[in-house]
Amino acid sequence: MSNRIEKVNSLLQRYISDIINNDISDPRIKGIISVSSVSTTPDLKYAKVYLSIYNKEGSTEILEAIKSASGYIRKQLASKIEFRCVPSLDFGLDTSAEYSQKINEIISSLGIDDDNDKN
């Protein structure tokens, strides 16, 4: 990945997080929501936004509310950043934390000790 794309992804991540947590007044969007990563295509036309939602019981409803507000989020991005074309946003859930927790549980159940002590 080029340095330019990494900078764009970082900038989008920061601004999208700010917009979701401070500018959207949808009552369905509640709890702690963080933008864990953004992956932009090289032509900067599309961006996949991965969200971590720490409200497990309503995470799909929250994700759908954010998806429905994607036009508003894109409009807010256009006012904050100076891009020729603001990328189309596609939101999805980041499941990496759940995946790592599941792997840790499997390792624990196998009885593998995490210490690397060699006595």
C-alpha positions in Angstrom: 0.0 0.0 0.0 1.3 3.4 -0.9 2.2 6.0 1.6 -0.5 8.3 0.1 -3.2 5.8 0.5 -2.2 5.2 4.1 -2.4 8.9 4.8 -5.8 9.1 3.2 -7.1 6.1 5.1 -5.8 7.6 8.4 -7.4 10.9 7.6 -10.7 9.3 6.7 -10.7 7.1 9.8 -10.2 10.2 12.1 -12.9 12.3 10.4 -15.5 9.5 10.0 -15.1 8.6 13.7 -15.6 12.2 14.7 -18.7 12.5 12.5 -20.3 9.3 13.8 -19.6 10.1 17.5 -20.4 13.9 17.4 -22.5 14.9 14.5 -25.1 12.2 14.0 -28.2 12.5 16.2 -29.9 9.2 15.3 -31.2 7.7 18.5 -30.4 4.2 17.1 -26.7 5.0 17.2 -25.7 4.6 20.8 -22.9 3.1 22.8 -19.2 3.2 22.0 -18.5 3.1 18.3 -15.0 3.3 16.9 -13.7 3.2 13.4 -11.0 0.5 13.5 -9.8 0.9 10.0 -10.5 2.3 6.6 -9.4 0.7 3.3 -9.5 3.0 0.3 -9.2 1.9 -3.4 -6.2 3.3 -5.2 -8.4 5.6 -7.3 -10.0 7.0 -4.1 -13.5 6.3 -5.3 -14.5 3.7 -2.7 -13.7 3.2 1.0 -14.5 0.2 3.2 -15.0 1.4 6.7 -14.6 -1.2 9.5 -16.5 -0.4 12.7 -16.1 -1.8 16.2 -19.4 -1.5 18.1 -19.2 -2.2 21.8 -22.9 -2.6 22.2 -23.4 -6.2 21.3 -27.1 -6.6 21.6 -27.9 -3.8 19.0 -24.8 -3.9 16.8 -26.7 -4.9 13.6 -29.3 -2.1 14.2 -26.5 0.4 14.9 -24.6 -0.7 11.7 -27.8 -0.3 9.6 -28.4 3.2 11.1 -24.8 4.2 10.2 -25.3 2.7 6.7 -28.4 4.8 6.2 -26.5 7.9 7.3 -23.7 7.3 4.9 -24.8 10.0 2.6 -24.8 12.5 5.5 -21.4 11.2 6.6 -20.0 11.7 3.1 -21.4 15.2 2.9 -19.8 16.1 6.2 -16.5 14.6 4.9 -16.7 16.8 1.8 -16.9 19.9 4.0 -13.9 18.8 6.2 -11.5 17.5 3.6 -10.4 18.9 0.3 -10.6 15.9 -2.1 -11.6 16.2 -5.7 -14.0 13.4 -5.1 -15.1 12.1 -1.7 -15.1 8.2 -1.7 -18.2 6.2 -1.6 -18.4 4.7 1.9 -19.2 1.0 2.6 -19.6 0.2 6.3 -18.9 -3.2 7.9 -18.3 -4.7 11.3 -14.7 -5.4 12.4 -14.8 -8.8 13.9 -11.0 -9.1 14.6 -11.5 -8.6 18.4 -14.1 -11.3 18.6 -11.9 -13.6 16.5 -8.9 -13.1 18.7 -11.0 -13.7 21.8 -12.3 -17.0 20.3 -8.7 -18.1 19.5 -7.6 -17.3 23.1 -10.5 -19.3 24.5 -9.5 -22.3 22.3 -5.9 -22.1 23.4 -6.9 -21.9 27.0 -9.2 -24.9 26.7 -6.3 -26.9 25.2 -4.3 -26.2 28.3 -1.4 -24.6 26.5 0.6 -22.4 28.8 1.3 -18.9 27.6 4.6 -18.7 29.6 7.7 -19.4 27.7 9.6 -20.5 30.8 12.1 -23.2 30.2 13.3 -24.5 33.6 
